[in-house]
Each structure stands twice: as C-alpha cells, then as structure tokens.
Amino acid sequence: MSAPIDIVRVRPTLETLALLPARTARAVGALPLSRQGDSVVVCVADKTDYAAVERIENALQGMTVEFVEPNDRDALRRIVRENYP
C-alpha cells in the first residue's frame, strides 16, 4: 500500500486537470495529479469506493489509471471544488 499523498503540496497542470470532466471530478471527489503518456495518477478519498473508481476509469477510457489517497480528505474536497468550480 502506498503512502497517502500530501494533497496540499501537489499542483496538477491545467492539462492534467482537463483529462477528467468537471462533472465527474466533482461527483466522485477526484483530482488527477499527473500524466505520463497513457498513464494518469488520480487522487480519490477512498480507493476501495469501486463505484467512484469505475466512473473515473470510464471517463479516462484508454488510459491506465493509478489511484492514490490523500493525507487529508477534507483538503482533497476543497481542492477539487477550487479546480472544478
């Protein structure tokens, strides 16, 4: 199991944020953090929320998605709201 991400220190690019539709990001509380080729790292509050994971994977079809969790779920919710108004 990977260590939680220090979500307040991560600054995804606008290009990375644009990978995930705003409606999906807000609905499931997800924040794409980085992309390398066809792989994207997405921060979610709970990697075992299979409905959220499936929705994100469907939105990012054709990409390999690695899910990570934040060290602060409240901060993740705030940052998602700030980046997907």
C-alpha positions, 0 to 999 in steps of 0.5 A: 500500500502506498503512502497517502499523498500530501494533497496540499503540496501537489499542483496538477497542470491545467492539462492534467486537470482537463483529462477528467470532466468537471462533472465527474471530478466533482461527483466522485471527489477526484483530482488527477495529479499527473500524466505520463503518456497513457498513464494518469495518477488520480487522487480519490478519498477512498480507493476501495469506493469501486463505484467512484473508481469505475466512473473515473476509469470510464471517463479516462477510457484508454488510459491506465489509471493509478489511484492514490489517497490523500493525507487529508480528505477534507483538503482533497474536497476543497481542492477539487471544488477550487479546480472544478468550480 
